[in-house]
Amino acid sequence: MKSRYTRRTFLKTTSATLITGSLSSSSAHLLAANVRGVDKPAILGGTPVRSAPFSSTWPIYDDHEAQALVGALNSRNWCCLRGHLVYDFEKTFAAAMGAKQCVLSNGGTTALRASLQCLGVGAGDEVITTPHTFIATINEICNGHALPVFVDIDPRTGSIDAELIEAAITEHTRAILPVHLSGFPADIEKIMAVANKHGIPVVEDACQSVFAEVNGRKVGTFGATGCISFQEWKSLVCGEGGAMLGNDPQLMRRCAAYVNNGRDPAGEISGYPFAGSNHRMTEFQAAILTEQFKRFKNQDAARQKNGRYVEEALTQIAGLTQRKRYAENTRITYFRLELDYDRKAFADVPAATFARALRAEGIPFSGGPRNYGRGCHKEGMLEAHLRSRGFETAFSTARLRKYRDSLRLPVMDGLTAGAGEILSMDSKIPLLGTQREMDQIVEAVRKVAAHCDALKIA
């Protein structure tokens, strides 16, 4: 069964001349494929390296998913309350992640909501978090009538700057919510040290980072809870869906109750003894997820192999460097491949221009200043919440005024000099491709890098 969906991918790279002396033996055959005359880049009228889509599409599925869906359909147990697929996968995923327990929900967003609710975050509270995240992270803080207290980002990674967290703690701080973006772990060990020092629970937003690790431990298992998304654009998918991971049995009991209208999952208390809503995952979602997880393990291995291969090749080129890791033993997932770009090494060609030239080669990349664009602290939804009756009841006028004054983040807002530039690619499709496709990624960068003087003039 062929998927109808394709995903755009972002790629990039550099000068062949500088590659030749420095690639490892594992990359030697790449050179054999690419040592030849440097063609004119497509953006300057040459022939593109690739003119066809990558060999993979997204999402990837076959008859296994179809049969699983039909099985769930024929069972007539479409809701997890009468089925078993949801509860079976909870056990499977918890074991794979190294957590004592997993609770599934109908989305990563609702996993965040349940986590915050069950930790007691509510009206008048504050949650320390990052402005550089998808808006869902902030939605679920505000929907509980709590203030998202934004801490500026580390310019080298875009993750929350752990060094600034302690200064943001007040008597109102109820939780810390870091985000592991695009398969890159945040500085979670330092964050946990600060949180433990002050007795503040951590909710990890690991929605984009399934199987990322720090010192052998998967992200999403450090905090009180860790939240995962199975939305279609992630690396482990079932359309929509989410998970909460945790080790505290009583907290996870409340989380399981919250997504199931407040029912006691232990069956010890009748009725609806806990706060709750309906955020249950369906048996259809779990049927797809079960099959997707089987192929995810192979896909993850392929991304690791191909991602390391491409990253190693590209970072041998002067001007492209590996994105900062916070721990020496860090496993990224290559959900997105990101490299720092020094335009001085490329005839002062901006990263955005370099990326545009790569896209003309059939290797879709994005690039630009490392200011990360518009942060969540500037979204209109925040002011809508601050002006709402609920917030004006929960917070004094003076406190809201002080909060608005705090929404100045020099790094996130691009006001800090020397932040540099970045090239990035969405890796789900390219890094599941063939070896030839990996070689073509590097070949395209070589072509573009060799003609930077012309790109600057063009």
N, C-alpha and C positions, 0 to 999 in steps of 0.2 A: 504494500500500500504506500503510495508516494505522497509525501507531505505537500500541501499547497503553499506552505509558508516558507519564506526565505528571510534571512536576517542580514542586515548590512554589517560590514566588518571594517574595522579601522586598523591600518597597518602602516609600517614605516621602516626606514633604515638608511644606510650610508655608503661611504666611499670604499670601493673595491681595493684601491691601492693600499689603504690602511688595513684592510682585512687580511691581505695576503700573508703577512709575517706573523700574525698573532692568533689565528683561530686554532682551537685545540684539535687533536687527532680525530675527535668525534665529528668535527665539521669538515674534515679534509675532502670528503667527496663532494661537498657543496662547491668548493673551489674548482674541482675538476669539471663540474657542470657549468661553471660560470666564467672560467678564464678564457676570455675571447675579447674581441673588439668591443669597446663601449659604444652602444648605439645612442643615437640622439633621443632624448626623452620624448614621450608622446606629447607632452604639453608644448613642446617646441617643434612638433610636426613629425616626430619619429613614430615607430611602430610600438604599441604598448606591449608590455611583458605578458599581460593576460587580457584576453578579450571575451572570456567566458566566465560564468559564475563559478564560485568554488564548488567543489564536488559534494559538499554537505549542504543540507538545508536545515531549517529549524522551525518547529520542533521535529525531532527524528522519531518515527514510529513505524510499526509494521503490524502484521497480523496478531502478534502477541497482545498489543494494546486493544485491538479490535475484539479478540476473543475474551479478554478480561472484562471489557465493557459489556459484552453480551452475557457473560456469566453473571455479572452483577444485575443486569436487567432481568434475566430469567429467574434469579433468586427471589425476586419480588421484595427483597429486603433492601430498599434503596436508601433508607435512613440508617445511620450507624447504630441507632438504638436497637434495631433488630438484626443487624448484620454483624460481621466480624472483621471485615477488611481494614477498617479504620483502626480498630484496636490491635489487630495483628501488626500493622505497619508501625504503630507507636512503639511497640516492643523492638521491632527490627531496627528502627531508626535510632532509638535510644542506645542500643547496643553498639551500633556502628559509630555513633558520635562520642561514645564514652561517657554518657550521662546515665544517671540512675532511672530517670523517667522522662517520657515525652508525652505531651498532650497536643493533638492535632486540632487545627481550627480551619475555618474557611478562607483564611488569608494571613499573610505576614502582618498586615495592619491590625487585624483583630487579635493576633498573638501579642502585639505590643500593648493593645488596649487592655487585654486580660491581665497581662503581667503588671502593668501599672496599677490597675484597679485592685488586684489581689495583694499588692504591697502597700495598699492604703493611700496611694497618691490621690489627692482630691482638692477641693476648693481651697484656695489660699496657699497651697504648697508651691514649691519650686522644684524643677527638674533640670539639672545641668546637662547640657547636650551640645551638639555641634550645629553650626549653620549650614554645613556642607553635607547635605543628605537629601533624599527624596522627601517630599512634603509630608508623606504619611507618618514619618517619625514625629514631626511636630504636631500634626493633626491630633494624634492620640494623647499628647500631653495637654493640649488646649481643650480637647473635648472633655477632659476631666476637670476643667476649670482650674488648672494649674498653669504656672508661668514657665515657659521654656527659657532657661537662663543660658544664653549662648556664650560659649567660650571660643575664642578665635582659634584658627587652625595652624598647624605646622606647615610652613610654606613648601617644605620638601615633599610632603605626602598628601596634603589636603585633609588629613585626619585631625581630630580634636587635639589640641596641644596639651598633653597631660601635665606639663609644667605649670599651666595656668589654672588648673581645676581647683586646687586648694584655695586660691584667693577668691574664687567665686562661691564658696560655701558660706551659707548663712544659717541662721536658726530655722529658716523656712525650707531648707533643702531636704527633700524627701527621697530623692533617687538621683543617680547619675546614669545617663543613657548615651554611651559611646556607640559609634557606628563603624563597622568593618566594611569599608567601601570596596566594591568591585574585586573581591577576592584578596584584598590586602588587609591584614590585621592592623588594627589600631594599636597604640602603645598600651596594651591591655594589662600587662604586669604592673606597670607604674600606676595605671588607673586604679587597679585593685588595691595597691598599697595605700594610696590616698583614701580610697573608700573605706578600707578596713580600719585605718587609723581613726576615722571619724564615725565609724559605725553606720555608714550609709550604704544601702543596697544598690547593686549595679544591675541594670537590665541591658544586655548586649543586643544591639540590632545587628545581627549577622545575616540579614536577609539575602545579601548578595554574595555570601562567602562560605557556602557549604564546603567542608573539608579543608578550609584554611587552618593552619596550625601555628602555634607559638610554643617552642620547646617541647614538641611532642604532644601538645594538648590542643584539641580542636576549639576554635573560637565558637562562642555560644555556650561553652561549658565553664567559663570562669566566674560569671556573675550569678546572682540569685536566680535569674532566668536568662536564657538566650533565645532569640526569636529568629526563625528561618522562614523564607518565602519560597513557595513552589509556583509562583506566577510564571506565565509562559516565557517571559524574557530572561528568567534566571537560568542556572545550569542544571538544576534538578526540578522538573516541571510536571504539573498536572492541570494547567490552565489557570486556576486560582487555588490557593491553599497555603497553609502555614503550620508552623510547629513551635511549641515552647519546650525548651529543655531545662531540666533542673535536678537538683539533688536533695532538696528539702521536701520530704514527703507531705508535710502539712501545707506548704505553699503550693505544691503541685496539685494537691487535693482541691484547694480552692480554685486554682486555674482550671482544672477539669470541670469543676462545678460551674464556673463562670461561663464557659462556652456552651454549657448544657442547661441553661435556664435556672441555675442554682441547685440542681439535683446533686446529692451526695454521691460521688463516684464509688465510695467505699460501701454504700448501701447500709450504713449504720444509722442514719437519721432519715426518717421518712419525710415526704413532702419536698419543700424547696427551702432548705435551711440556710443557703448561702446566697450572696448577691450574684446575679447572673444575667445573661442574655442568651440569644441563640446564635452562636458562631460555629456550629458543628460542621465538620467536613462530611460530605456525602460518600456513600459507598462507591459511586462512580468515580469521584476524584481519587479515592484510595486505590481503586482498581488500576487506574492509569499510573498512579504514583508507584505502586508496587512493581510494575513492569519497567517503568522509567528508571527506578533505582537499580535494577539489575544492569541496565545498559550504562547508567551513570558511572558505575565503577570503572568500566572500560574506557568511557569517555574521559573521566578524570585522569586515568593513566596516560591516555593519548595527549591530553592537554599538557600534562607535566613533561612528557618527552618532547613534544613539538615546541612547547613554550620555552623550555630551557634551551633547546637547540637554536631557535630564532633569537632569543634574548642574548645568548652567548655570542652568537655571530654579530649581532648588531652592536653590542657593547664593546666589541673590539675596535670599533671605529671611533676615532677621536671626535668628540662632540656629542656622542650618545652615551649616557651612563644609566646604570640600573637605578630604579627608584629605591629610595631609602627603606631599609627594613629596621624595625625597632629591636629585634633580637637576632643574634647570629643564626639561630636555628629557627628560621621562619619559613613556613610553606605557604606560598601564595597559590591561588587556583587558576591564574591566567583567565579569569572571567573577563578581565580587560588587561591587555599588555600596555604598560606605560613606561616610557623612558624620558629622562631629562634630556633636553635639547639645548646645546650651546651654539647659538647662531654664529658666534665668532669663528667656529670651526667650519662653517659652511658659507663663507663669503658674506656674512651678515644677512643671509636670507632668513626671513621670519619663518617660524615653525608652521604657521598657517599656509604660507606659500609652498613650503616643502611638502606638506601634507596634500595640498591641491595637486602638485605634480605627481605624487604617488597615486592618487585617485585616478589620474589620467592613465596611469599604467595598469589600471584594473585592480589596484591594491588599496582599498578604501581606508584612509587614515584621517584622523582629525589632529589638529595642532593649534597651538596658540599660547598666549601668556599664561603663566601659572597663577592666575588670580581666581580661577574656578568659577568665574561668572557670578550670577545673581545668587545670593544666599537666601535661605529660608527666612532670615530675619527681615528681609525686605518684601516678603510676599504680602499681598493684600489681606489674606485670611487672618494674619496675626492682628492687624489693626481692627478687623471686623470682630474678632474675639474680645480685644481690649475695650471696645465700645459697647459690647453686649451687656445686657442687664445682669447676666450671671457674673461676669467679671467685675462689673462696677459694684456688685453686692459683696463679692468675695474680697476685693482689694480696695484700699483707700485711694482717693484721688492722688495723694502725695506719693503713694507707692507705685501707682501706674505711671506717674510722671517720671519718677526716678528710673523705672524700668525702661521707658521709651528713651531716656537719655543714655541708657547703657547699650543701645543697639548700634554701637560704632565699633567696627571690627576691622582694624587697619589691614591685616593680611587678607582676610576674606574679601574685603572691599577693593583690593588691588592698590592700596595706598602705600604699601611698603616697597621700597626700591630693592632691586636685586632678586626678586622672586624667581626670575628665569622663565623658561618656556618648556613646553611638554609636547610630546607626540604620543598618541594612544590609538589603540585599535580594540574594537569589540571582538573578543577572541572565540566566541562559541563556534563560529563556522570555520574560519581559516585554520585554527589549531586542531581541528578534527579532520583536516584534509590529508593529502598525500605528501610524501617526501618531496616530490617535484614541486608541489605548491609551496612548501616551506622554502625551497630553494628560490622560487620565483619572488617571494617576499624580499629576500635578501638581494636578489638580482635587481629588483626595481629600485631599491634604496641606492645600490651602487650606481645605477644609471643616473639617478637624480643628483646624488652627491657629486658625481664627476662633472656635472654641468651647472654647478651653483652660480658661477660667474654669469652665465647666460641667463639663468633664472632671475638674477638680480636686475638685469637690464630689461628683460621681457616685460 
